[in-house]
Amino acid sequence: MSQDNLIRLVSLGDEDGKGKGHTIWSHKNTKKLRGIKLELKKFNPISKTHTVYREKKSK
Protein backbone atom coordinates (compact mmCIF):
# COMPACT_ATOMS: atom_id res chain seq x y z
CA MET A 1 0.00 0.00 0.00
CA SER A 2 1.17 3.46 -0.85
CA GLN A 3 1.95 6.07 1.78
CA ASP A 4 0.75 8.76 -0.64
CA ASN A 5 -2.89 7.83 -0.05
CA LEU A 6 -2.58 7.82 3.73
CA ILE A 7 -4.95 10.22 5.52
CA ARG A 8 -5.52 11.15 9.15
CA LEU A 9 -9.07 11.06 10.56
CA VAL A 10 -9.61 13.03 13.79
CA SER A 11 -12.63 12.55 16.08
CA LEU A 12 -14.95 15.42 16.92
CA GLY A 13 -16.03 13.65 20.13
CA ASP A 14 -19.49 12.79 21.45
CA GLU A 15 -22.13 15.22 22.78
CA ASP A 16 -20.10 15.85 25.96
CA GLY A 17 -16.84 16.27 24.03
CA LYS A 18 -15.44 13.00 25.35
CA GLY A 19 -12.99 11.33 22.94
CA LYS A 20 -12.28 14.50 20.99
CA GLY A 21 -8.97 14.43 19.12
CA HIS A 22 -8.66 10.62 18.84
CA THR A 23 -6.84 9.79 15.59
CA ILE A 24 -7.33 6.97 13.07
CA TRP A 25 -5.11 6.52 10.00
CA SER A 26 -6.70 5.21 6.81
CA HIS A 27 -6.25 5.12 3.04
CA LYS A 28 -8.18 7.18 0.50
CA ASN A 29 -8.81 6.61 -3.21
CA THR A 30 -7.42 9.90 -4.52
CA LYS A 31 -8.55 9.28 -8.10
CA LYS A 32 -12.24 9.29 -7.19
CA LEU A 33 -12.20 11.51 -4.08
CA ARG A 34 -9.81 14.26 -5.13
CA GLY A 35 -10.73 17.57 -3.51
CA ILE A 36 -13.28 16.00 -1.14
CA LYS A 37 -12.66 15.86 2.61
CA LEU A 38 -13.89 12.61 4.16
CA GLU A 39 -16.25 12.60 7.12
CA LEU A 40 -16.98 9.12 8.48
CA LYS A 41 -18.69 7.66 11.53
CA LYS A 42 -16.32 5.26 13.28
CA PHE A 43 -16.12 3.62 16.70
CA ASN A 44 -14.26 5.73 19.24
CA PRO A 45 -12.71 3.52 21.98
CA ILE A 46 -12.30 6.46 24.37
CA SER A 47 -15.97 7.48 24.43
CA LYS A 48 -17.10 3.89 23.61
CA THR A 49 -19.59 5.16 21.00
CA HIS A 50 -19.65 5.80 17.27
CA THR A 51 -18.51 9.37 16.59
CA VAL A 52 -17.81 11.49 13.52
CA TYR A 53 -14.23 11.53 12.24
CA ARG A 54 -13.07 14.26 9.83
CA GLU A 55 -10.09 14.23 7.54
CA LYS A 56 -7.29 16.52 8.70
CA LYS A 57 -3.94 17.39 7.16
CA SER A 58 -1.30 14.70 7.71
CA LYS A 59 1.76 15.82 9.63
C-alpha positions as CSV (number, residue, x, y, z in Angstrom):
1,M,0.0,0.0,0.0
2,S,1.2,3.5,-0.8
3,Q,2.0,6.1,1.8
4,D,0.7,8.8,-0.6
5,N,-2.9,7.8,-0.1
6,L,-2.6,7.8,3.7
7,I,-4.9,10.2,5.5
8,R,-5.5,11.2,9.2
9,L,-9.1,11.1,10.6
10,V,-9.6,13.0,13.8
11,S,-12.6,12.5,16.1
12,L,-15.0,15.4,16.9
13,G,-16.0,13.7,20.1
14,D,-19.5,12.8,21.4
15,E,-22.1,15.2,22.8
16,D,-20.1,15.9,26.0
17,G,-16.8,16.3,24.0
18,K,-15.4,13.0,25.3
19,G,-13.0,11.3,22.9
20,K,-12.3,14.5,21.0
21,G,-9.0,14.4,19.1
22,H,-8.7,10.6,18.8
23,T,-6.8,9.8,15.6
24,I,-7.3,7.0,13.1
25,W,-5.1,6.5,10.0
26,S,-6.7,5.2,6.8
27,H,-6.3,5.1,3.0
28,K,-8.2,7.2,0.5
29,N,-8.8,6.6,-3.2
30,T,-7.4,9.9,-4.5
31,K,-8.5,9.3,-8.1
32,K,-12.2,9.3,-7.2
33,L,-12.2,11.5,-4.1
34,R,-9.8,14.3,-5.1
35,G,-10.7,17.6,-3.5
36,I,-13.3,16.0,-1.1
37,K,-12.7,15.9,2.6
38,L,-13.9,12.6,4.2
39,E,-16.3,12.6,7.1
40,L,-17.0,9.1,8.5
41,K,-18.7,7.7,11.5
42,K,-16.3,5.3,13.3
43,F,-16.1,3.6,16.7
44,N,-14.3,5.7,19.2
45,P,-12.7,3.5,22.0
46,I,-12.3,6.5,24.4
47,S,-16.0,7.5,24.4
48,K,-17.1,3.9,23.6
49,T,-19.6,5.2,21.0
50,H,-19.6,5.8,17.3
51,T,-18.5,9.4,16.6
52,V,-17.8,11.5,13.5
53,Y,-14.2,11.5,12.2
54,R,-13.1,14.3,9.8
55,E,-10.1,14.2,7.5
56,K,-7.3,16.5,8.7
57,K,-3.9,17.4,7.2
58,S,-1.3,14.7,7.7
59,K,1.8,15.8,9.6
